[in-house]
Amino acid sequence: FWLKVYPSRALPVPSLCTLGYAAAAMPAMFTRFVEPGRLALITYGPCAGKMCTIIDIVDQKRVVVDGPESVTGVRRHMMPVKRLSLTDFKANITRGAREKTLRLTLEKEEVMKKWSATAWAKKVSAKEVRAKMTDFERF
């Protein structure tokens, strides 16, 4: 409560919340929104481990994603948001953009190049390499 009573007089004493300290100490709640152009990693299904871009939002639980196929190997299809891990990267595309527009935007903004430089991408690629190793390569 922001009002503290002192023995001699009652003065309103502002708390940290009213001074703005709490807002400065707390970071933003979310930064990765489900929006057209957001780069995502597919975590489950036949395309698991591949990158895709959100093209359109169908409803609360489903989105339309596209690779494009020439870049990541993912065709345009509808997918539940549960099966995606959103990244920090976003391409500036409009909702429902064509595959050619998406491909040109990804090339121009070098989104895939930025993604491959992250620790997360290196970890995913190292995991794929280890999974494909044979016993002769492993030991």
C-alpha positions in Angstrom: 0.0 0.0 0.0 1.4 3.4 -0.9 0.1 5.3 2.2 2.3 5.0 5.3 1.2 6.4 8.6 3.8 8.1 10.7 3.2 8.8 14.4 3.1 12.6 14.0 1.4 13.0 10.7 0.0 11.0 7.7 1.8 11.6 4.5 1.5 9.7 1.3 4.8 8.0 0.6 5.2 6.9 -3.0 6.1 3.3 -3.5 8.7 2.1 -6.1 5.9 1.2 -8.5 4.6 4.8 -8.6 8.1 6.2 -9.2 8.7 3.9 -12.2 11.5 1.8 -10.7 9.6 -1.4 -11.2 9.0 -0.7 -14.8 12.7 0.0 -15.4 13.8 -3.1 -13.5 11.4 -5.5 -15.4 12.3 -6.4 -19.0 9.6 -6.6 -21.7 7.4 -9.6 -21.3 7.6 -10.9 -24.9 9.7 -10.0 -27.9 9.1 -12.9 -30.2 5.6 -12.5 -31.6 3.7 -14.8 -34.1 3.6 -12.4 -37.0 4.2 -12.6 -40.8 7.8 -12.7 -41.6 9.0 -14.3 -38.3 11.6 -16.9 -38.8 10.9 -20.2 -36.9 12.4 -23.6 -36.4 10.1 -26.6 -36.9 10.4 -28.9 -33.9 8.1 -31.7 -34.8 6.9 -33.6 -37.8 8.4 -34.5 -41.2 10.1 -31.1 -41.5 11.6 -31.2 -38.0 14.9 -29.3 -37.7 14.2 -27.1 -40.7 13.8 -23.3 -40.8 10.6 -21.7 -42.1 9.0 -18.3 -42.2 5.5 -17.5 -41.0 3.4 -16.2 -44.0 -0.1 -15.9 -42.6 -2.0 -16.5 -39.4 -5.0 -18.8 -39.7 -6.3 -18.7 -36.1 -5.0 -18.8 -32.5 -3.3 -22.1 -33.0 -2.4 -22.4 -36.7 -0.2 -20.5 -39.1 0.8 -20.8 -42.8 4.6 -21.3 -43.1 6.9 -21.4 -46.1 10.6 -22.1 -46.4 10.9 -21.2 -49.3 11.5 -24.6 -50.6 14.5 -23.6 -52.7 16.2 -22.2 -49.6 15.2 -24.4 -46.7 13.3 -27.3 -48.2 10.0 -26.5 -46.5 6.9 -26.2 -48.8 4.1 -23.8 -48.0 1.6 -25.5 -45.6 -0.5 -24.9 -42.5 1.1 -25.9 -39.2 0.2 -25.6 -35.5 2.1 -22.9 -33.6 3.0 -25.6 -31.0 5.4 -27.2 -33.4 7.4 -24.0 -34.0 10.2 -22.4 -32.1 10.2 -18.7 -32.9 13.5 -16.9 -33.4 14.5 -13.3 -33.0 14.7 -12.7 -36.8 11.9 -11.2 -38.9 11.7 -10.5 -42.6 9.8 -7.4 -43.7 7.0 -9.1 -45.8 3.3 -8.5 -46.0 0.7 -11.0 -44.9 0.3 -13.8 -47.5 3.4 -12.9 -49.5 4.3 -15.0 -52.5 7.3 -17.4 -52.5 9.3 -15.3 -54.8 8.8 -12.2 -52.7 9.8 -14.1 -49.6 12.9 -15.5 -51.2 14.0 -12.1 -52.5 13.4 -10.5 -49.1 15.3 -13.2 -47.2 18.3 -12.7 -49.6 18.2 -8.9 -49.5 18.0 -8.7 -45.7 20.4 -11.7 -45.2 18.1 -13.2 -42.6 19.4 -16.8 -43.2 23.0 -15.6 -42.9 22.3 -13.9 -39.6 20.5 -17.0 -38.4 23.4 -19.3 -39.3 25.8 -17.1 -37.2 23.8 -17.6 -34.0 24.8 -20.1 -31.3 21.4 -21.8 -31.6 21.9 -22.5 -35.3 25.4 -23.8 -34.7 24.1 -26.1 -32.0 21.3 -27.5 -34.3 23.8 -28.1 -37.1 26.3 -29.8 -34.8 23.4 -32.1 -33.5 22.6 -33.0 -37.1 26.2 -33.8 -37.9 26.5 -36.0 -34.8 23.3 -37.8 -35.7 24.6 -38.7 -39.2 28.0 -40.0 -38.0 28.8 -43.6 -38.3 30.9 -45.6 -35.8 34.0 -45.1 -37.9 33.6 -41.4 -37.8 32.7 -41.2 -34.2 35.7 -43.1 -32.8 
